[in-house]
Amino acid sequence: MDQRDASVPTISRLGPFRASVATFGALIGSGFRRYATYRQATLAGTFTNVVFGFLRCYVLLAVAAGAVGNTPAGYSSEQLATYVWVGQGLLSVIGIWGWTELADRIRTGDIAADLLRPIPPVTAYLAADLGRAGYGLLTRFGPPLLVGAIFFPLHVPSRWQTFPLFALSILLAVIICFGCKYLVNATAYWLQDARGPIMLWTLGSGVLGGLYFPLRLLPDEVVAVLWLCTPMPSLLQAPLDVIAERDGPVTQLGLVALQVVWAVAILALAGLVQRRAERRLVVQGG
Amino acid sequence: MGELRAYVALGAAQIRSAASYRTSFLVELFGNVGATVFDVLTVLVLFRATPAVGGFTLREAVVIVGFSSAGFALADLLVGNVDRLKTYVRAGTLDAVLVRPLPALPQLLLMDLPIRKTLRVVFGFVVLGVAIAANDVDWTVSRVLLVLLTPLAAGVFFGSIFVLSASLAFWWVDSGEIGSAFTYGGRDFTSYPISVYDSWFRNLFAYALGFGFIAYHPALTLLGRDDPLGLPAWTGFLSPLAALGAATVAAVVWRSGIRHYRSTGS
């Protein structure tokens, strides 16, 4: 007779560790398939990314043309173009905007169903988000980069380690971004309506994440505070600086290391907030 | 008279619903200003790195930003929420709007009147005012007229773009973010001197779509600067014409869209 404790939830006959890996994988897959159904929206979103790519690229190149030595904040024109176009490609991979699912479920009371499931909500939603990011990487990342490469001279990375570091940096950025979105959505446990915090997040993440302009154009002290005290630059600025090779190999590695710290911290905080919220949750609806 | 009362009732319901989540409303009110503040800040940050962008100093460039953000904020307050149309079409909620004895567009706008965006309009006009004060404008009657007309024309123009890109949902429900390329993209395009763009891109947005007439050319005329691209000074006065053209196209497309609408039936 299997002596396994009946309270350990398993959905397969594998061992507990392999079972949780399998569950996590299944959730990633379902997240991927969910977004894969919106094919036309994918096309429309890509078009929009490309238009904004042109707008931002022209403006930053005009800034470079007028700047001292044509290298504003130490970026060459090619690096700026890479910065803009890889940024447009990464935008929907990282997914900084538009996730209000958790807040909506808290407001409507559907969150009760999530809490009944044998997987902690943070884990389940993280898996779904990784699936979403994977779909984004396959469909949304390439086209803007291709258009950028056709119309502008881009910076081609010269160091071999840039590519694995970039891949790792994207994964970390997705995790950090998910953690931040989770925390922003979780304010609905206390506020019921999280539209306000979500709006502040939408605003702050774009500007402070480095989407509109490279953060190094800001005064040095501001940049240092942003990197060390907020997770924002780890969302876009970090992977973009890695691929544009703005810094030497050591700083490049340091950016990714800082992302690791933020990823761990944000996920831990999300878990903590979720546990606190469960203790005081009054389920809405009826 | 009855129609007006119905609109007032719709609007008042929006105000009451906004007032019931007061904290969130206040955050949204300031968050919305934040969006425009960040747009202006972006311009300031870019000019930290360089004395001139596309041949314009910061002082001159801010006039362009002022026209653009005043016009955009005005349009976004009054018609910006029409971009929810795709949600209504998808869910079939538009049926409820169409069976009522009122025109569909005003109803849709009042169904979610974004009172939270009012502060943004104020900020847009403040930017414009500060920008004009910072420049040494040689005031004439026609320039006063230009300053008064341009933000309104820009508002009508952006409003038409909002309606046009929302109408797309009648034919293509999954149009997703494509409208943003022209609404928010148009705002970004008009925030900078159009001399920064390559000629094909500039011709497309500025002249084929008309975005050049609502901020860049009026700013040139106001500052008394020659157009580096060679168009005459009176081009700056064409914003009402561009607005009228855009509004006409938007009205036609909207009407044919409404006629084209088939409910999802769910």
Interface residues (C-beta under 8 A of the other chain):
Chain A: Y38 R39 Q40 A41 T42 A44 G45 F47 T48 V51 F52 F54 L55 R56 Y58 V59 L60 L61 A62 V63 A64 A65 G66 A67 V68 P72 A73 L191 Q192 D193 A194 R195 G196 P197 M199 L200 L203 G206 V207 Y212 F213 L217 L218
Chain B: Y21 T23 S24 F25 L26 V27 E28 G31 N32 G34 A35 F38 L41 T42 V45 L46 R48 A49 T50 P51 A52 V53 G54 W172 D174 S175 G176 E177 I178 S180 A181 F182 G185 D188 F189 Y192 V196 Y197 D198 F201
